[in-house]
Amino acid sequence: MQYRIEYTETAERELEQAYLWILEQSRSLQIAHNRFNGITQASDSLNGLPERCGFAPENDYCAEDIRQLLYGQRHGQYRVLFTLREKTVVILHIRHSARKHLNSEA
């Protein structure tokens, strides 16, 4: 079954912020562009089998199941937090893995 991918405004904003941060840190348009495309492609790959991803730590605080897809390695790893709503994968957040997990107050 193919799922539709939908990004929340928050996830789109976080992805843009990640791009700008990578650009600032690396001072390389190519590196920022590659990372942006990588995160986007990884997120879009959820259209095939989103259940392959485990539950996120944030799942304990939410009424609906929250899963995470990890993209990247070590210091450059990002967590794509998403939920399934019928035939749609809703990307809720895109966060650097070094950031604290969201909690019930976030």
N, C-alpha and C positions, 0 to 999 in steps of 0.2 A: 504494500500500500504506500502510495506517495502522500506525504504531508505537505501542506502549504507552510511557508516560513513567513512569519510576521515579526517585525521588530517594534518594540514599544519606543516611544519618544525618549525615554530614559536610556534604553540600550543604544539607540542611535547617537545620543549625546555623549555617552560614555565611550563609544567607539571613536568618535571624533576627538574627544579629549585624549584618548590613548594615542591616536595618530599624532596629535600635536606634541604630546610629551615625548614620544619616540623621536620625532623630528628634532625637538629641542636638545634631547640628550645625545643623539647620534650625529646631529648636524648633517644628516644625509637624507635627501629626498627619496632616494632609492630604497634605503632601509625602511623608512617610515611607510612608503608605498607598499613594499613587499609584506611587511607585517600586517598592515591594514587589509590587504588582499588575502593574506593567509587566514586571518581571523574570520573574515567574511566567508571565504570558501569553506572553512571548517564549520561555521554556523550553518551555512546552506546545505552542508552534507547531512544535516539532521533530517532532511526531507525523506530519507530512505529508511532509516531504522533508529529513531531517537531513543528507543528503549534500551539501546546498547550502553547508554550512559547511566552511571549510578546516581543515587540521590545526593544532593548537595547538603552540607551541614545546615543550611537555612531551612531545609525541609521540616525540621523539628518545630519551627515557628510559624508555619504557614498552613492554611486550611487546604490548599491544593498541593499536589506533589511538585516539588522543585528538584530538577535534575541539573547536573553540570557536565559540560564538555570542557576538557582541558586542552588548550592549544599552546604550543611552544614548549620550551625547556628551561629549567632552572630559573634564572633571574628574569627571563623574558616570557614567563608563562602567564596566560590569561585564563580566567574561568568564564565560560559562557553559561549563564543561569537561564533555564527555560522551563516551561511547563507545557503540557499537552492539553489542548482543548479541542475535542473531537478530532478533526482531520487537520488541525493546525498546530504547528510548533510556535509558541509565542516566546521570543527571546526577551527576557525581562531585564537582564543586566549583563554587561561585559566588564569584568573587573580584573585588575592585575592580581595574581595569586598572593602577592605579598600583603595586600590590603586585608584588614580585619574582615571577618565574615559579617554579613548583615545579620541583624537580630530582629526581634519582634518590634523594636522601637524605630527601626530604620525604614 
